[in-house]
Amino acid sequence: MNNQTAVKLGRRLRQLDTMLEQPYSIIWDCCCDHGLLGMSLLQRKLAEKVVFVDILSPQMALLKKDLEERFPGDELNWQVICQDVKELEVPEVESQLFIIAGVGGNKTIQFVESLCAAMPGLPFDLLLCSVHGNYAVRKALIEHGFGLKKEQIILENNRFYEAIHVSQNSTQPIVATGGNMWDRLNLDHQQYWQKTLAHYRKKAAADPAVFGPIVADYEALLITG
Ligand SMILES: C[S@@+](CC[C@H](N)C(=O)[O-])C[C@H]1O[C@@H](n2cnc3c(N)ncnc32)[C@H](O)[C@@H]1O
């Protein structure tokens, strides 16, 4: 989109965009829908190729048209695939990043697991921002041998999100409750911690064996200012 204006991103997508600094061979915008994040990365030339993946065919037809208009002559640098992320065939290329944003925690975990199964022995990076369930998402990342690169709390339209950038080439440990993303002096973070704790306390009242340890982990953080 060399001769056009910058892709307009909302706060959440803008924060995800700015978290990414290193170039990749291929960036996969999984569950891309409108494809705005991938488009911004394409515009920034952060990858040799950006692949847009979503299961919704009418949306992908619109996206393809949009890309053709915005990036004339750049067709070799992007691809649109209308498919279930769980069925993706991934090339054996080093330096690949998969973005999974805007879906629930369980789906995010399923996608991470299917990518790990599709690429055994080939390390890759992930940028995740699920709509909830980050504790379970991080547990799955730890199980699959990922290490932390960056993480951030994002507040958009009164909703909290966690952006988690991880790599199978990183040795920085991932903490299930989030590690260095918490700023004890930040009132929004204090509110997010209280909300998260209240959510898991409610769940622990019904199922203490499963959720009691999660409550204990969040209590230990003590984000109270
Ligand atoms: C809310 S949108 C997220 C858009 C964008 N990633 C964002 O964060 O703003 C969720 C998208 O996930 C897609 N999706 C859900 N399950 C999928 C699957 N199994 N494979 C591919 N796409 C899927 C939906 O079609 C939908 O477009």
The ligand as an SDF file (V2000), in Angstrom:
LIG
                    3D

 27 29  0  0  0  0  0  0  0  0999 V2000
  -13.9050  -11.4540   16.2530 C   0  0  0  0  0  0  0  0  0  0  0  0
  -13.1080  -11.9630   14.8090 S   0  0  0  0  0  0  0  0  0  0  0  0
  -11.4410  -11.4950   15.1770 C   0  0  0  0  0  0  0  0  0  0  0  0
  -10.8830  -10.5840   14.1340 C   0  0  0  0  0  0  0  0  0  0  0  0
   -9.4750  -10.0920   14.4030 C   0  0  0  0  0  0  0  0  0  0  0  0
   -8.5150  -11.1730   14.5500 N   0  0  0  0  0  0  0  0  0  0  0  0
   -9.4500   -9.1970   15.6250 C   0  0  0  0  0  0  0  0  0  0  0  0
   -8.8530   -9.5730   16.6440 O   0  0  0  0  0  0  0  0  0  0  0  0
  -10.0420   -8.0970   15.5650 O   0  0  0  0  0  0  0  0  0  0  0  0
  -13.0530  -13.7250   14.9880 C   0  0  0  0  0  0  0  0  0  0  0  0
  -12.8650  -14.4140   13.6370 C   0  0  0  0  0  0  0  0  0  0  0  0
  -12.4580  -15.7630   13.8860 O   0  0  0  0  0  0  0  0  0  0  0  0
  -12.9170  -16.5480   12.8000 C   0  0  0  0  0  0  0  0  0  0  0  0
  -12.8210  -17.9620   13.1660 N   0  0  0  0  0  0  0  0  0  0  0  0
  -13.4600  -18.5900   14.1680 C   0  0  0  0  0  0  0  0  0  0  0  0
  -13.1310  -19.9060   14.1940 N   0  0  0  0  0  0  0  0  0  0  0  0
  -12.2570  -20.1020   13.1790 C   0  0  0  0  0  0  0  0  0  0  0  0
  -11.5530  -21.2410   12.6930 C   0  0  0  0  0  0  0  0  0  0  0  0
  -11.6890  -22.4470   13.2610 N   0  0  0  0  0  0  0  0  0  0  0  0
  -10.7140  -21.0840   11.6520 N   0  0  0  0  0  0  0  0  0  0  0  0
  -10.5740  -19.8730   11.0540 C   0  0  0  0  0  0  0  0  0  0  0  0
  -11.2250  -18.7560   11.4740 N   0  0  0  0  0  0  0  0  0  0  0  0
  -12.0590  -18.8680   12.5120 C   0  0  0  0  0  0  0  0  0  0  0  0
  -14.3200  -16.0190   12.5790 C   0  0  0  0  0  0  0  0  0  0  0  0
  -14.8010  -16.3490   11.2970 O   0  0  0  0  0  0  0  0  0  0  0  0
  -14.1350  -14.5150   12.8060 C   0  0  0  0  0  0  0  0  0  0  0  0
  -13.9530  -13.8280   11.5870 O   0  0  0  0  0  0  0  0  0  0  0  0
  1  2  1  0
  2  3  1  0
  2 10  1  0
  3  4  1  0
  4  5  1  0
  5  6  1  0
  5  7  1  0
  7  8  2  0
  7  9  1  0
 10 11  1  0
 11 12  1  0
 11 26  1  0
 12 13  1  0
 13 14  1  0
 13 24  1  0
 14 15  1  0
 14 23  1  0
 15 16  2  0
 16 17  1  0
 17 18  1  0
 17 23  2  0
 18 19  1  0
 18 20  2  0
 20 21  1  0
 21 22  2  0
 22 23  1  0
 24 25  1  0
 24 26  1  0
 26 27  1  0
M  CHG  2   2   1   9  -1
M  END
$$$$
